[in-house]
């Protein structure tokens, strides 16, 4: 069970009494409110009094340091909080700026990609149209050459006399076969 700290305006002191016992003098206020704790055991009084005084003084020193630290922290807290809030706001603004820039860049890339797609599509369509036109020229030239060759063959054939059919060989007299009986 923890006890409340003993209020002290001055450090606790050990006093040796005339009867050989020891006491610890604790001054609580500057006006002089004092408490005395007696240690009457003749064998351990000095050790106990010194230990108790050291405990009170050490506790008071720790309490003082903690109180100062808490006080300093309380004073620094608003500044630290303001710094953190300012840094957080700046980080959020930076993040928002980065997100906006990324969105803008993505839109620009999308527009560029669409333009490149349309350009490549148009170029592809032109290549296909050119290939079709070239194929048509080749086919038309081939057809014209084939027609010209056919016309030339017809003309050459029309100039030649019609072939006369080869005479059919006359039939050889047939021998009558007589059979003996």
DRENPA-3360 file (N, C-alpha, C; in nm, 2 decimals, always signed):
BEGIN
1 = XXXXXXXX = +0.08/-0.12/+0.00/+0.00/+0.00/+0.00/+0.09/+0.12/+0.00 ~ +0.07/+0.21/-0.10/+0.15/+0.33/-0.11/+0.10/+0.44/-0.01 ~ +0.19/+0.51/+0.04/+0.15/+0.62/+0.13/+0.18/+0.75/+0.07 ~ +0.11/+0.85/+0.11/+0.13/+0.99/+0.05/+0.26/+1.04/+0.10 ~ +0.33/+1.12/+0.01/+0.46/+1.17/+0.05/+0.45/+1.27/+0.17 ~ +0.55/+1.27/+0.25/+0.55/+1.36/+0.37/+0.59/+1.50/+0.32 ~ +0.51/+1.60/+0.35/+0.54/+1.73/+0.30/+0.66/+1.78/+0.39 ~ +0.76/+1.84/+0.32/+0.88/+1.89/+0.39/+0.93/+2.02/+0.32;
9 = XXXXXXXX = +0.96/+2.12/+0.40/+1.01/+2.24/+0.35/+1.16/+2.24/+0.36 ~ +1.22/+2.16/+0.44/+1.36/+2.14/+0.46/+1.39/+2.00/+0.47 ~ +1.52/+1.95/+0.44/+1.55/+1.81/+0.45/+1.54/+1.76/+0.59 ~ +1.50/+1.63/+0.61/+1.49/+1.57/+0.74/+1.63/+1.56/+0.80 ~ +1.64/+1.57/+0.93/+1.77/+1.56/+0.99/+1.77/+1.46/+1.11 ~ +1.88/+1.40/+1.13/+1.89/+1.30/+1.24/+1.95/+1.38/+1.36 ~ +1.89/+1.35/+1.48/+1.93/+1.42/+1.60/+1.96/+1.31/+1.71 ~ +2.08/+1.32/+1.77/+2.11/+1.22/+1.88/+2.07/+1.28/+2.01;
17 = XXXXXXXX = +1.98/+1.21/+2.08/+1.93/+1.26/+2.21/+2.02/+1.23/+2.32 ~ +2.02/+1.31/+2.43/+2.11/+1.29/+2.54/+2.10/+1.15/+2.61 ~ +1.98/+1.08/+2.59/+1.97/+0.95/+2.65/+2.02/+0.83/+2.56 ~ +2.08/+0.87/+2.45/+2.14/+0.77/+2.36/+2.05/+0.72/+2.25 ~ +1.93/+0.77/+2.25/+1.83/+0.74/+2.14/+1.85/+0.84/+2.03 ~ +1.78/+0.81/+1.92/+1.79/+0.90/+1.81/+1.65/+0.95/+1.77 ~ +1.64/+1.06/+1.70/+1.52/+1.12/+1.65/+1.54/+1.17/+1.51 ~ +1.44/+1.17/+1.43/+1.44/+1.24/+1.30/+1.35/+1.36/+1.31;
25 = XXXXXXXX = +1.41/+1.47/+1.28/+1.33/+1.60/+1.28/+1.29/+1.63/+1.14 ~ +1.16/+1.65/+1.12/+1.10/+1.68/+0.99/+1.03/+1.82/+1.00 ~ +1.08/+1.92/+0.92/+1.01/+2.05/+0.92/+0.92/+2.05/+0.80 ~ +0.79/+2.06/+0.82/+0.69/+2.05/+0.72/+0.67/+2.19/+0.64 ~ +0.67/+2.30/+0.71/+0.65/+2.43/+0.65/+0.76/+2.52/+0.69 ~ +0.77/+2.63/+0.62/+0.87/+2.73/+0.65/+0.83/+2.80/+0.78 ~ +0.71/+2.81/+0.82/+0.67/+2.87/+0.94/+0.71/+2.80/+1.07 ~ +0.74/+2.67/+1.05/+0.79/+2.60/+1.16/+0.71/+2.48/+1.21;
33 = XXXXXXXX = +0.62/+2.43/+1.13/+0.55/+2.31/+1.16/+0.64/+2.19/+1.16 ~ +0.67/+2.13/+1.27/+0.77/+2.03/+1.28/+0.71/+1.90/+1.34 ~ +0.77/+1.78/+1.29/+0.73/+1.65/+1.35/+0.86/+1.59/+1.39 ~ +0.86/+1.52/+1.50/+0.98/+1.44/+1.54/+0.94/+1.30/+1.55 ~ +1.02/+1.21/+1.49/+1.00/+1.07/+1.50/+1.12/+1.01/+1.58 ~ +1.08/+0.94/+1.69/+1.18/+0.89/+1.78/+1.21/+0.74/+1.75 ~ +1.34/+0.71/+1.76/+1.39/+0.57/+1.75/+1.46/+0.54/+1.88 ~ +1.40/+0.45/+1.96/+1.44/+0.43/+2.10/+1.52/+0.30/+2.12;
41 = XXXXXXXX = +1.53/+0.22/+2.02/+1.60/+0.09/+2.04/+1.75/+0.12/+2.05 ~ +1.81/+0.08/+2.16/+1.95/+0.12/+2.19/+2.05/+0.06/+2.09 ~ +2.01/-0.05/+2.02/+2.11/-0.11/+1.93/+2.09/-0.06/+1.79 ~ +1.97/-0.03/+1.75/+1.94/+0.00/+1.61/+1.90/+0.14/+1.58 ~ +1.88/+0.22/+1.68/+1.82/+0.36/+1.67/+1.90/+0.44/+1.57 ~ +2.03/+0.44/+1.58/+2.11/+0.53/+1.49/+2.09/+0.49/+1.34 ~ +2.10/+0.36/+1.32/+2.08/+0.30/+1.18/+1.94/+0.33/+1.13 ~ +1.84/+0.31/+1.21/+1.71/+0.33/+1.17/+1.68/+0.48/+1.15;
49 = XXXXXXXX = +1.73/+0.56/+1.23/+1.70/+0.71/+1.22/+1.77/+0.76/+1.09 ~ +1.90/+0.71/+1.07/+1.97/+0.76/+0.94/+1.90/+0.70/+0.82 ~ +1.85/+0.58/+0.82/+1.78/+0.52/+0.71/+1.65/+0.59/+0.68 ~ +1.57/+0.63/+0.79/+1.44/+0.69/+0.77/+1.47/+0.83/+0.72 ~ +1.56/+0.91/+0.77/+1.59/+1.04/+0.72/+1.64/+1.04/+0.57 ~ +1.72/+0.94/+0.54/+1.76/+0.92/+0.40/+1.64/+0.89/+0.31 ~ +1.55/+0.81/+0.35/+1.44/+0.77/+0.28/+1.35/+0.90/+0.25 ~ +1.33/+0.97/+0.36/+1.24/+1.09/+0.34/+1.31/+1.19/+0.25;
57 = XXXXXXXX = +1.44/+1.21/+0.27/+1.51/+1.31/+0.18/+1.52/+1.26/+0.04 ~ +1.54/+1.13/+0.02/+1.55/+1.08/-0.12/+1.41/+1.09/-0.19 ~ +1.31/+1.05/-0.11/+1.17/+1.06/-0.17/+1.14/+1.20/-0.20 ~ +1.18/+1.30/-0.12/+1.15/+1.44/-0.14/+1.23/+1.48/-0.27 ~ +1.35/+1.44/-0.28/+1.43/+1.48/-0.40/+1.37/+1.42/-0.53 ~ +1.33/+1.29/-0.52/+1.26/+1.23/-0.64/+1.13/+1.30/-0.67 ~ +1.05/+1.33/-0.57/+0.93/+1.40/-0.59/+0.95/+1.54/-0.65 ~ +1.06/+1.60/-0.61/+1.09/+1.73/-0.66/+1.13/+1.72/-0.81;
65 = XXXXXXXX = +1.21/+1.62/-0.84/+1.26/+1.61/-0.98/+1.14/+1.57/-1.07 ~ +1.05/+1.48/-1.02/+0.93/+1.44/-1.10/+0.84/+1.56/-1.12 ~ +0.82/+1.64/-1.01/+0.74/+1.76/-1.02/+0.79/+1.86/-1.12 ~ +0.92/+1.88/-1.12/+0.99/+1.97/-1.22/+0.97/+1.91/-1.36 ~ +0.99/+1.78/-1.38/+0.97/+1.72/-1.51/+0.83/+1.73/-1.56 ~ +0.73/+1.71/-1.47/+0.59/+1.72/-1.50/+0.56/+1.87/-1.54 ~ +0.61/+1.96/-1.46/+0.59/+2.10/-1.48/+0.65/+2.14/-1.62 ~ +0.77/+2.09/-1.65/+0.84/+2.12/-1.78/+0.76/+2.06/-1.89;
73 = XXXXXXXX = +0.71/+1.94/-1.87/+0.63/+1.87/-1.97/+0.50/+1.95/-2.00 ~ +0.44/+1.99/-1.89/+0.31/+2.07/-1.90/+0.34/+2.20/-1.98 ~ +0.45/+2.26/-1.95/+0.48/+2.38/-2.03/+0.52/+2.35/-2.17 ~ +0.58/+2.24/-2.20/+0.63/+2.21/-2.33/+0.51/+2.14/-2.42 ~ +0.41/+2.09/-2.35/+0.31/+2.01/-2.42/+0.23/+2.10/-2.52 ~ +0.19/+2.22/-2.49/+0.12/+2.29/-2.59/+0.21/+2.32/-2.72 ~ +0.34/+2.35/-2.69/+0.43/+2.37/-2.81/+0.44/+2.25/-2.89 ~ +0.47/+2.13/-2.82/+0.48/+2.01/-2.89/+0.36/+1.97/-2.96;
81 = XXXXXXXX = +0.24/+1.99/-2.90/+0.12/+1.96/-2.96/+0.10/+2.04/-3.09 ~ +0.13/+2.17/-3.08/+0.12/+2.26/-3.19/+0.21/+2.22/-3.30 ~ +0.34/+2.18/-3.26/+0.44/+2.13/-3.36/+0.39/+2.01/-3.44 ~ +0.33/+1.92/-3.36/+0.28/+1.79/-3.42/+0.16/+1.82/-3.51 ~ +0.07/+1.91/-3.46/-0.04/+1.94/-3.55/+0.00/+2.01/-3.68 ~ +0.10/+2.10/-3.66/+0.16/+2.17/-3.78/+0.22/+2.07/-3.88 ~ +0.30/+1.98/-3.82/+0.37/+1.88/-3.91/+0.27/+1.79/-3.97 ~ +0.17/+1.75/-3.90/+0.06/+1.67/-3.95/-0.01/+1.74/-4.07;
89 = XXXXXXXX = -0.05/+1.86/-4.04/-0.12/+1.94/-4.15/-0.03/+1.96/-4.27 ~ +0.10/+1.98/-4.25/+0.19/+1.99/-4.36/+0.21/+1.86/-4.44 ~ +0.21/+1.75/-4.36/+0.22/+1.62/-4.42/+0.10/+1.59/-4.50 ~ -0.02/+1.62/-4.45/-0.15/+1.60/-4.52/-0.15/+1.69/-4.65 ~ -0.10/+1.81/-4.64/-0.10/+1.90/-4.75/-0.01/+1.85/-4.86 ~ +0.11/+1.80/-4.82/+0.21/+1.74/-4.91/+0.15/+1.62/-4.98 ~ +0.09/+1.53/-4.90/+0.03/+1.41/-4.95/-0.08/+1.44/-5.05 ~ -0.16/+1.54/-5.02/-0.27/+1.58/-5.11/-0.21/+1.64/-5.24;
97 = XXXXXXXX = -0.11/+1.72/-5.22/-0.04/+1.77/-5.34/+0.02/+1.66/-5.43 ~ +0.08/+1.56/-5.36/+0.14/+1.45/-5.44/+0.03/+1.37/-5.51 ~ -0.08/+1.35/-5.44/-0.19/+1.28/-5.50/-0.25/+1.36/-5.62 ~ -0.27/+1.49/-5.60/-0.32/+1.57/-5.71/-0.22/+1.57/-5.83 ~ -0.09/+1.58/-5.80/+0.01/+1.57/-5.91/+0.00/+1.44/-5.98 ~ -0.01/+1.33/-5.91/-0.01/+1.20/-5.97/-0.14/+1.18/-6.05 ~ -0.25/+1.23/-6.01/-0.37/+1.23/-6.09/-0.36/+1.30/-6.21 ~ -0.30/+1.42/-6.20/-0.28/+1.51/-6.32/-0.19/+1.44/-6.42;
105 = XXXXXXXX = -0.08/+1.38/-6.37/+0.02/+1.31/-6.46/-0.05/+1.19/-6.52 ~ -0.13/+1.12/-6.44/-0.20/+1.00/-6.50/-0.30/+1.05/-6.61 ~ -0.37/+1.16/-6.59/-0.46/+1.21/-6.70/-0.38/+1.25/-6.82 ~ -0.26/+1.31/-6.80/-0.18/+1.35/-6.91/-0.13/+1.22/-6.99 ~ -0.09/+1.12/-6.91/-0.04/+1.00/-6.98/-0.16/+0.93/-7.05 ~ -0.28/+0.94/-7.00/-0.39/+0.88/-7.06/-0.42/+0.95/-7.19 ~ -0.41/+1.09/-7.19/-0.44/+1.16/-7.31/-0.33/+1.13/-7.42 ~ -0.20/+1.12/-7.37/-0.09/+1.09/-7.46/-0.11/+0.95/-7.52;
113 = XXXXXXXX = -0.15/+0.85/-7.44/-0.17/+0.72/-7.48/-0.28/+0.71/-7.58 ~ -0.39/+0.78/-7.56/-0.50/+0.78/-7.65/-0.46/+0.85/-7.78 ~ -0.38/+0.95/-7.78/-0.34/+1.02/-7.90/-0.24/+0.92/-7.98 ~ -0.16/+0.85/-7.91/-0.06/+0.76/-7.97/-0.14/+0.64/-8.03 ~ -0.25/+0.60/-7.96/-0.33/+0.49/-8.01/-0.40/+0.53/-8.14 ~ -0.46/+0.65/-8.14/-0.53/+0.70/-8.26/-0.43/+0.72/-8.37 ~ -0.31/+0.77/-8.34/-0.21/+0.79/-8.45/-0.17/+0.66/-8.51 ~ -0.15/+0.56/-8.42/-0.11/+0.42/-8.47/-0.22/+0.36/-8.55;
121 = XXXXXXXX = -0.34/+0.38/-8.50/-0.46/+0.32/-8.57/-0.47/+0.38/-8.71 ~ -0.46/+0.51/-8.72/-0.47/+0.58/-8.85/-0.36/+0.53/-8.94 ~ -0.24/+0.52/-8.88/-0.12/+0.48/-8.96/-0.15/+0.33/-9.01 ~ -0.20/+0.25/-8.92/-0.23/+0.11/-8.96/-0.34/+0.10/-9.06 ~ -0.44/+0.18/-9.05/-0.55/+0.19/-9.15/-0.49/+0.23/-9.29 ~ -0.40/+0.33/-9.28/-0.34/+0.38/-9.41/-0.25/+0.27/-9.47 ~ -0.17/+0.20/-9.39/-0.09/+0.09/-9.44/-0.18/-0.02/-9.50 ~ -0.29/-0.05/-9.44/-0.38/-0.15/-9.49/-0.44/-0.10/-9.62;
129 = XXXXXXXX = -0.49/+0.02/-9.62/-0.54/+0.08/-9.75/-0.44/+0.08/-9.86 ~ -0.32/+0.12/-9.83/-0.21/+0.12/-9.93/-0.18/-0.03/-9.98 ~ -0.18/-0.12/-9.89/-0.16/-0.26/-9.92/-0.27/-0.31/-10.01 ~ -0.40/-0.28/-9.98/-0.51/-0.32/-10.06/-0.50/-0.25/-10.20 ~ -0.46/-0.12/-10.21/-0.45/-0.06/-10.34/-0.34/-0.12/-10.42 ~ -0.23/-0.15/-10.35/-0.12/-0.22/-10.43/-0.16/-0.36/-10.47 ~ -0.23/-0.43/-10.39/-0.27/-0.56/-10.43/-0.37/-0.55/-10.55 ~ -0.46/-0.45/-10.54/-0.55/-0.43/-10.66/-0.48/-0.40/-10.78;
137 = XXXXXXXX = -0.37/-0.32/-10.77/-0.29/-0.28/-10.89/-0.23/-0.41/-10.95 ~ -0.17/-0.49/-10.86/-0.10/-0.61/-10.90/-0.20/-0.71/-10.96 ~ -0.32/-0.72/-10.90/-0.42/-0.81/-10.95/-0.47/-0.76/-11.09 ~ -0.50/-0.63/-11.09/-0.54/-0.57/-11.22/-0.44/-0.58/-11.33 ~ -0.31/-0.56/-11.29/-0.20/-0.58/-11.39/-0.20/-0.72/-11.44 ~ -0.21/-0.82/-11.34/-0.21/-0.96/-11.38/-0.32/-1.00/-11.47 ~ -0.44/-0.95/-11.43/-0.56/-0.97/-11.51/-0.54/-0.92/-11.65 ~ -0.49/-0.79/-11.66/-0.47/-0.73/-11.79/-0.37/-0.81/-11.87;
145 = XXXXXXXX = -0.26/-0.86/-11.81/-0.16/-0.93/-11.88/-0.22/-1.07/-11.92 ~ -0.30/-1.13/-11.84/-0.36/-1.26/-11.87/-0.46/-1.24/-11.99 ~ -0.54/-1.13/-11.99/-0.63/-1.10/-12.09/-0.56/-1.08/-12.22 ~ -0.45/-1.00/-12.22/-0.37/-0.97/-12.34/-0.31/-1.10/-12.39 ~ -0.26/-1.19/-12.30/-0.20/-1.31/-12.35/-0.31/-1.40/-12.41 ~ -0.43/-1.40/-12.35/-0.54/-1.48/-12.41/-0.58/-1.42/-12.54 ~ -0.59/-1.29/-12.55/-0.63/-1.23/-12.68/-0.52/-1.26/-12.78 ~ -0.39/-1.25/-12.75/-0.29/-1.28/-12.84/-0.30/-1.43/-12.89;
153 = XXXXXXXX = -0.32/-1.52/-12.80/-0.33/-1.66/-12.83/-0.45/-1.68/-12.93 ~ -0.56/-1.61/-12.90/-0.68/-1.62/-12.98/-0.65/-1.57/-13.12 ~ -0.58/-1.46/-13.13/-0.54/-1.40/-13.26/-0.45/-1.49/-13.34 ~ -0.35/-1.55/-13.27/-0.26/-1.64/-13.34/-0.34/-1.77/-13.38 ~ -0.43/-1.81/-13.30/-0.50/-1.93/-13.34/-0.60/-1.90/-13.45 ~ -0.65/-1.78/-13.46/-0.74/-1.75/-13.57/-0.66/-1.74/-13.70 ~ -0.53/-1.71/-13.70/-0.46/-1.70/-13.82/-0.42/-1.83/-13.87 ~ -0.41/-1.93/-13.80/-0.37/-2.07/-13.85/-0.49/-2.13/-13.91;
161 = XXXXXXXX = -0.46/-2.21/-14.02/-0.57/-2.28/-14.08/-0.62/-2.39/-13.98 ~ -0.74/-2.42/-13.99/-0.80/-2.52/-13.91/-0.74/-2.65/-13.94 ~ -0.71/-2.73/-13.84/-0.64/-2.85/-13.87/-0.74/-2.95/-13.94 ~ -0.68/-3.02/-14.03/-0.76/-3.11/-14.10/-0.75/-3.24/-14.03 ~ -0.86/-3.31/-14.02/-0.86/-3.43/-13.95/-0.78/-3.53/-14.03 ~ -0.71/-3.62/-13.96/-0.63/-3.72/-14.02/-0.73/-3.82/-14.09 ~ -0.69/-3.87/-14.21/-0.78/-3.96/-14.27/-0.79/-4.09/-14.19 ~ -0.90/-4.14/-14.19/-0.92/-4.26/-14.12/-0.88/-4.37/-14.21;
169 = XXXXXXXX = -0.81/-4.46/-14.16/-0.76/-4.57/-14.25/-0.88/-4.65/-14.30 ~ -0.86/-4.69/-14.42/-0.97/-4.77/-14.48/-0.97/-4.90/-14.41 ~ -1.08/-4.95/-14.41/-1.10/-5.07/-14.34/-1.04/-5.19/-14.42 ~ -0.97/-5.27/-14.37/-0.90/-5.38/-14.44/-1.01/-5.49/-14.47 ~ -0.99/-5.55/-14.58/-1.09/-5.66/-14.61/-1.09/-5.76/-14.50 ~ -1.20/-5.80/-14.47/-1.21/-5.90/-14.36/-1.21/-6.04/-14.42 ~ -1.15/-6.12/-14.37/-1.14/-6.25/-14.42/-1.25/-6.33/-14.35 ~ -1.30/-6.41/-14.43/-1.40/-6.50/-14.38/-1.34/-6.62/-14.33;
177 = XXXXX = -1.37/-6.65/-14.22/-1.31/-6.77/-14.16/-1.41/-6.88/-14.18 ~ -1.36/-6.98/-14.23/-1.44/-7.10/-14.26/-1.39/-7.21/-14.16 ~ -1.48/-7.27/-14.11/-1.45/-7.37/-14.02/-1.48/-7.50/-14.07 ~ -1.40/-7.59/-14.06/-1.42/-7.73/-14.11/-1.49/-7.80/-14.00 ~ -1.57/-7.87/-14.06/-1.64/-7.96/-13.97/-1.59/-8.09/-13.97;
% end
